[in-house]
Amino acid sequence: TNSNSSSSSSNAIINNNINNKNSLLVTHDVWRDNITCFDAANPAACYIKYAADPTQCYNCSQLNGTYQYVIRDKISDDGTASFYEMHTQFDPYYEDAIAFVSDFRSWLQSACARWDYDCFFTGGSVDEVDSVQTIYANFPTVLCAIVSFVFCIMGVVFKSLFVPFRLFVTIAIPMTFVYGVAVMTYQHGLLSHLHVEAFADTDGLYWLIPVMTVTILIGLALDYDIFLFARIYEYRVMGGVDTREAIVRGVYKTGSIITAAGIIMGIAFCGLLMSKITSLNQTGFIMVIAVLVDTFIIRTSLVPAVLSIAKEVNWWPGLNPKCQRQLQEQPPDFPFDVNNSHGSRAKFSVNSTESLDETM
């Protein structure tokens, strides 16, 4: 027999006919004297049993009929499963809902095991608690798989074992900062003194926000990082300048584009930030802060700093050609030829890595 929760709605009906009007406790005796005392298949037995008080049998038959009507839709057609509803006097979505669901489910399983029943507790906040626990149980595995796959692809593309480790630093640090600011704002009221609805204290982040936004943030960070690092890679490998000069030129060439793209993305996400729906509002806040931090701090300061410290390790064990000449010996803009793997020759400029002409 399967049952879904506890407490029958017929308790109130039974309670109207027991002696203690203020009691909601349905004991075995109360159940016997008010429900099972009447058998519709053998009604005479009840009148014989309560011959001294015929009204008792009449009341019992009325209650029994009402009870049968109430639970008719709660029992399966084959009589092997039943469904019961529990109405709590407290908000089932309160802050301790996870602890309540866990404790009640443990009690229900132990109680049902006594009678060899299979019991299930579901519905309402229970389903949401189960969703939270299931998603967060699988979330670390999914996140690690995505990050490992993406970082490995980056390492293969740029022929460097250092690239995945550098990406972890330049992506993990800003993401930690962004979620920290979000927690301080929506859980600890960091910006509540501004009296702006978008920054109001909501007693914490909606549980789905981190799961929903983390992959988006990784994608945005990788997008800007690839754009910057690809230009630095071109200057170093194809341009023939040293690592430091490649970093300076790469940041110079891509800085304005990354800044403009970041501002546009930030303005676009402001629409979510101003939403009155809490989940959308928090999502917009995280996206705006992440884009601005990534645009003005990470890509302009942290990434160049890490690349400068690593120096030639950035390219190991891939291509790492010697510099053609030192910067001070070079004119501001000089062309040079590069032979590609197909035997063609491409003419490049240090200040512009775009191909000027190509001949077979």
BELQUI-V119429 format. One record per residue. PHI is phi as a letter, one per 30 degrees, with the letter a starting at -180 (999 if undefined). PSI is psi in whole degrees, 0 to 359 (* if undefined). D_CENTER is the distance of its C-alpha to the mean C-alpha in Angstrom with 1 decimal. Layout:
BEGIN
phi=PHI psi=PSI d_center=D_CENTER
phi=PHI psi=PSI d_center=D_CENTER
END
This chain:
BEGIN
phi=999 psi=133 d_center=36.3
phi=c psi=135 d_center=32.7
phi=b psi=145 d_center=31.7
phi=c psi=327 d_center=28.4
phi=a psi=199 d_center=28.7
phi=c psi=177 d_center=31.7
phi=i psi=115 d_center=34.1
phi=c psi=147 d_center=36.1
phi=d psi=352 d_center=36.8
phi=d psi=356 d_center=40.5
phi=e psi=321 d_center=40.6
phi=d psi=323 d_center=41.8
phi=d psi=315 d_center=44.5
phi=d psi=321 d_center=45.8
phi=d psi=331 d_center=45.8
phi=d psi=342 d_center=48.2
phi=c psi=8 d_center=50.8
phi=c psi=161 d_center=50.7
phi=d psi=317 d_center=53.0
phi=d psi=103 d_center=50.5
phi=d psi=337 d_center=49.0
phi=c psi=358 d_center=46.5
phi=c psi=138 d_center=45.1
phi=c psi=8 d_center=42.0
phi=d psi=122 d_center=42.5
phi=c psi=100 d_center=43.4
phi=d psi=176 d_center=45.5
phi=d psi=321 d_center=47.1
phi=d psi=318 d_center=50.4
phi=d psi=318 d_center=48.9
phi=d psi=317 d_center=47.3
phi=d psi=319 d_center=50.6
phi=d psi=346 d_center=52.8
phi=c psi=338 d_center=50.7
phi=c psi=297 d_center=49.0
phi=d psi=358 d_center=50.5
phi=d psi=342 d_center=53.9
phi=c psi=130 d_center=54.5
phi=c psi=114 d_center=54.4
phi=d psi=333 d_center=54.8
phi=d psi=338 d_center=56.4
phi=b psi=71 d_center=59.1
phi=d psi=335 d_center=59.5
phi=d psi=328 d_center=63.0
phi=d psi=325 d_center=61.6
phi=d psi=317 d_center=59.9
phi=d psi=328 d_center=63.1
phi=d psi=318 d_center=65.1
phi=d psi=321 d_center=62.8
phi=c psi=45 d_center=62.8
phi=d psi=327 d_center=66.4
phi=d psi=336 d_center=67.1
phi=b psi=81 d_center=64.3
phi=e psi=332 d_center=63.6
phi=d psi=332 d_center=61.2
phi=d psi=318 d_center=58.8
phi=d psi=322 d_center=58.7
phi=d psi=314 d_center=58.2
phi=d psi=321 d_center=55.3
phi=d psi=319 d_center=53.8
phi=d psi=323 d_center=54.2
phi=d psi=316 d_center=52.5
phi=d psi=320 d_center=49.6
phi=d psi=318 d_center=49.3
phi=d psi=319 d_center=49.4
phi=d psi=318 d_center=46.7
phi=d psi=316 d_center=44.5
phi=d psi=323 d_center=45.0
phi=d psi=319 d_center=44.1
phi=d psi=317 d_center=40.9
phi=c psi=3 d_center=39.5
phi=e psi=319 d_center=40.8
phi=d psi=1 d_center=37.4
phi=c psi=354 d_center=35.7
phi=c psi=137 d_center=37.5
phi=d psi=161 d_center=37.2
phi=d psi=326 d_center=40.4
phi=d psi=1 d_center=41.2
phi=i psi=19 d_center=40.9
phi=c psi=353 d_center=38.5
phi=b psi=148 d_center=35.4
phi=b psi=156 d_center=34.8
phi=b psi=129 d_center=32.1
phi=b psi=146 d_center=32.1
phi=c psi=143 d_center=30.2
phi=c psi=125 d_center=29.5
phi=c psi=116 d_center=29.7
phi=c psi=156 d_center=28.7
phi=d psi=0 d_center=30.4
phi=b psi=165 d_center=27.2
phi=d psi=117 d_center=24.0
phi=d psi=349 d_center=21.8
phi=c psi=20 d_center=18.6
phi=d psi=173 d_center=19.9
phi=d psi=336 d_center=18.3
phi=c psi=25 d_center=19.7
phi=d psi=323 d_center=18.6
phi=d psi=316 d_center=16.9
phi=d psi=321 d_center=20.2
phi=d psi=314 d_center=22.2
phi=d psi=317 d_center=20.7
phi=d psi=315 d_center=21.1
phi=d psi=315 d_center=24.7
phi=d psi=322 d_center=25.8
phi=d psi=323 d_center=24.7
phi=d psi=316 d_center=26.6
phi=d psi=318 d_center=29.7
phi=d psi=318 d_center=29.5
phi=d psi=319 d_center=29.6
phi=d psi=322 d_center=32.4
phi=d psi=319 d_center=34.4
phi=d psi=328 d_center=34.0
phi=d psi=332 d_center=35.0
phi=d psi=326 d_center=38.2
phi=c psi=11 d_center=39.3
phi=i psi=42 d_center=37.7
phi=c psi=153 d_center=35.2
phi=c psi=112 d_center=31.8
phi=c psi=144 d_center=29.6
phi=b psi=138 d_center=26.1
phi=c psi=116 d_center=24.2
phi=a psi=173 d_center=21.9
phi=j psi=148 d_center=21.3
phi=i psi=229 d_center=19.9
phi=d psi=339 d_center=17.6
phi=d psi=317 d_center=18.1
phi=d psi=321 d_center=16.1
phi=d psi=319 d_center=13.1
phi=d psi=317 d_center=13.5
phi=d psi=321 d_center=13.9
phi=d psi=316 d_center=10.8
phi=e psi=312 d_center=8.8
phi=d psi=321 d_center=11.1
phi=d psi=315 d_center=11.1
phi=d psi=315 d_center=7.5
phi=d psi=337 d_center=7.5
phi=d psi=325 d_center=11.0
phi=c psi=345 d_center=10.5
phi=e psi=313 d_center=7.6
phi=e psi=319 d_center=10.4
phi=d psi=315 d_center=12.8
phi=d psi=316 d_center=11.1
phi=d psi=315 d_center=10.4
phi=d psi=320 d_center=13.9
phi=d psi=316 d_center=15.4
phi=d psi=312 d_center=14.2
phi=d psi=316 d_center=15.4
phi=d psi=316 d_center=18.5
phi=d psi=313 d_center=19.5
phi=d psi=316 d_center=19.2
phi=d psi=323 d_center=21.0
phi=d psi=321 d_center=23.6
phi=d psi=318 d_center=24.3
phi=d psi=318 d_center=24.8
phi=d psi=320 d_center=27.2
phi=d psi=317 d_center=29.2
phi=d psi=316 d_center=29.5
phi=c psi=7 d_center=30.9
phi=h psi=44 d_center=32.7
phi=b psi=134 d_center=31.5
phi=d psi=342 d_center=29.9
phi=d psi=334 d_center=29.2
phi=e psi=312 d_center=26.8
phi=e psi=321 d_center=23.7
phi=d psi=320 d_center=24.4
phi=d psi=321 d_center=25.0
phi=d psi=321 d_center=21.8
phi=e psi=318 d_center=19.8
phi=d psi=313 d_center=21.6
phi=d psi=353 d_center=21.5
phi=c psi=320 d_center=17.7
phi=d psi=320 d_center=16.5
phi=d psi=308 d_center=18.7
phi=d psi=324 d_center=17.7
phi=d psi=321 d_center=13.9
phi=d psi=318 d_center=14.8
phi=d psi=315 d_center=17.1
phi=d psi=312 d_center=14.8
phi=d psi=329 d_center=12.1
phi=d psi=317 d_center=15.3
phi=d psi=320 d_center=16.9
phi=d psi=318 d_center=14.0
phi=d psi=317 d_center=14.3
phi=d psi=327 d_center=18.0
phi=d psi=311 d_center=18.1
phi=c psi=348 d_center=16.1
phi=c psi=326 d_center=16.7
phi=c psi=3 d_center=20.1
phi=i psi=40 d_center=21.6
phi=e psi=322 d_center=22.5
phi=c psi=18 d_center=23.5
phi=d psi=331 d_center=24.6
phi=d psi=345 d_center=28.2
phi=d psi=343 d_center=27.9
phi=h psi=38 d_center=27.7
phi=c psi=128 d_center=25.4
phi=e psi=327 d_center=23.2
phi=d psi=337 d_center=20.4
phi=c psi=19 d_center=20.4
phi=d psi=149 d_center=21.0
phi=d psi=123 d_center=19.8
phi=c psi=18 d_center=17.3
phi=i psi=28 d_center=17.2
phi=k psi=170 d_center=13.7
phi=d psi=146 d_center=10.4
phi=d psi=137 d_center=8.8
phi=d psi=333 d_center=6.3
phi=d psi=345 d_center=4.0
phi=d psi=307 d_center=5.0
phi=e psi=319 d_center=4.1
phi=d psi=323 d_center=1.7
phi=d psi=328 d_center=4.4
phi=c psi=339 d_center=6.9
phi=d psi=318 d_center=7.5
phi=d psi=327 d_center=9.4
phi=d psi=317 d_center=11.1
phi=d psi=320 d_center=12.3
phi=d psi=318 d_center=13.5
phi=d psi=317 d_center=15.3
phi=d psi=316 d_center=16.9
phi=d psi=317 d_center=18.0
phi=d psi=324 d_center=19.5
phi=d psi=308 d_center=21.2
phi=d psi=322 d_center=23.2
phi=d psi=315 d_center=23.8
phi=d psi=320 d_center=25.3
phi=d psi=317 d_center=27.4
phi=d psi=311 d_center=28.8
phi=d psi=328 d_center=29.3
phi=d psi=321 d_center=30.9
phi=d psi=320 d_center=33.5
phi=d psi=319 d_center=34.2
phi=d psi=319 d_center=34.5
phi=d psi=315 d_center=37.0
phi=d psi=321 d_center=39.1
phi=d psi=312 d_center=39.2
phi=d psi=314 d_center=39.8
phi=c psi=333 d_center=41.7
phi=d psi=339 d_center=43.0
phi=i psi=16 d_center=44.5
phi=c psi=165 d_center=43.7
phi=d psi=169 d_center=42.5
phi=d psi=316 d_center=38.9
phi=d psi=315 d_center=39.2
phi=d psi=324 d_center=40.9
phi=d psi=321 d_center=38.4
phi=d psi=314 d_center=35.5
phi=d psi=313 d_center=37.6
phi=d psi=322 d_center=38.4
phi=d psi=316 d_center=34.9
phi=d psi=321 d_center=33.4
phi=d psi=316 d_center=36.3
phi=d psi=326 d_center=36.0
phi=c psi=349 d_center=32.3
phi=e psi=310 d_center=31.8
phi=d psi=322 d_center=32.8
phi=d psi=314 d_center=30.8
phi=d psi=320 d_center=27.5
phi=d psi=314 d_center=28.2
phi=d psi=317 d_center=29.0
phi=d psi=320 d_center=26.0
phi=d psi=319 d_center=23.7
phi=d psi=318 d_center=25.5
phi=d psi=315 d_center=25.2
phi=d psi=319 d_center=21.5
phi=d psi=317 d_center=21.3
phi=d psi=321 d_center=23.6
phi=d psi=319 d_center=21.7
phi=d psi=349 d_center=18.4
phi=d psi=335 d_center=20.6
phi=d psi=319 d_center=20.7
phi=d psi=323 d_center=17.2
phi=d psi=326 d_center=17.9
phi=d psi=3 d_center=20.9
phi=d psi=149 d_center=19.3
phi=d psi=354 d_center=20.1
phi=d psi=123 d_center=17.0
phi=e psi=313 d_center=14.8
phi=d psi=318 d_center=11.4
phi=d psi=321 d_center=13.2
phi=d psi=313 d_center=15.1
phi=d psi=322 d_center=12.4
phi=d psi=315 d_center=10.8
phi=d psi=320 d_center=14.5
phi=d psi=312 d_center=15.2
phi=d psi=317 d_center=12.7
phi=d psi=317 d_center=14.0
phi=d psi=311 d_center=17.6
phi=d psi=318 d_center=17.7
phi=d psi=316 d_center=16.2
phi=d psi=316 d_center=18.7
phi=d psi=318 d_center=21.6
phi=d psi=316 d_center=21.1
phi=d psi=323 d_center=20.8
phi=d psi=314 d_center=23.8
phi=c psi=347 d_center=26.2
phi=c psi=306 d_center=25.5
phi=d psi=305 d_center=23.8
phi=d psi=337 d_center=25.7
phi=c psi=340 d_center=28.9
phi=b psi=303 d_center=29.1
phi=d psi=312 d_center=26.8
phi=d psi=310 d_center=27.1
phi=d psi=324 d_center=30.9
phi=d psi=314 d_center=31.3
phi=d psi=319 d_center=29.7
phi=d psi=322 d_center=31.6
phi=d psi=323 d_center=34.8
phi=d psi=318 d_center=34.5
phi=d psi=330 d_center=33.9
phi=h psi=237 d_center=36.8
phi=d psi=348 d_center=38.0
phi=d psi=337 d_center=35.3
phi=e psi=330 d_center=33.0
phi=c psi=359 d_center=34.9
phi=d psi=138 d_center=35.7
phi=c psi=26 d_center=36.6
phi=d psi=205 d_center=36.8
phi=d psi=133 d_center=39.4
phi=b psi=67 d_center=40.7
phi=d psi=155 d_center=44.0
phi=d psi=150 d_center=46.4
phi=d psi=140 d_center=46.6
phi=d psi=323 d_center=49.5
phi=a psi=163 d_center=50.8
phi=d psi=155 d_center=49.8
phi=e psi=317 d_center=48.5
phi=d psi=342 d_center=51.6
phi=d psi=355 d_center=53.7
phi=c psi=144 d_center=51.8
phi=d psi=163 d_center=52.7
phi=e psi=328 d_center=50.0
phi=b psi=108 d_center=49.2
phi=b psi=142 d_center=50.7
phi=d psi=156 d_center=50.3
phi=a psi=159 d_center=50.0
phi=c psi=145 d_center=49.9
phi=b psi=128 d_center=47.4
phi=d psi=126 d_center=48.2
phi=c psi=179 d_center=45.4
phi=d psi=346 d_center=45.2
phi=c psi=7 d_center=47.0
phi=i psi=359 d_center=50.0
phi=d psi=162 d_center=49.5
phi=c psi=132 d_center=49.8
phi=c psi=137 d_center=47.5
phi=c psi=126 d_center=48.5
phi=b psi=166 d_center=46.0
phi=b psi=144 d_center=46.1
phi=d psi=322 d_center=44.5
phi=d psi=355 d_center=43.5
phi=a psi=114 d_center=42.2
phi=d psi=10 d_center=40.8
phi=d psi=142 d_center=41.4
phi=d psi=129 d_center=44.1
phi=d psi=318 d_center=47.4
phi=a psi=159 d_center=49.3
phi=b psi=127 d_center=49.1
phi=b psi=149 d_center=52.1
phi=d psi=* d_center=52.6
END
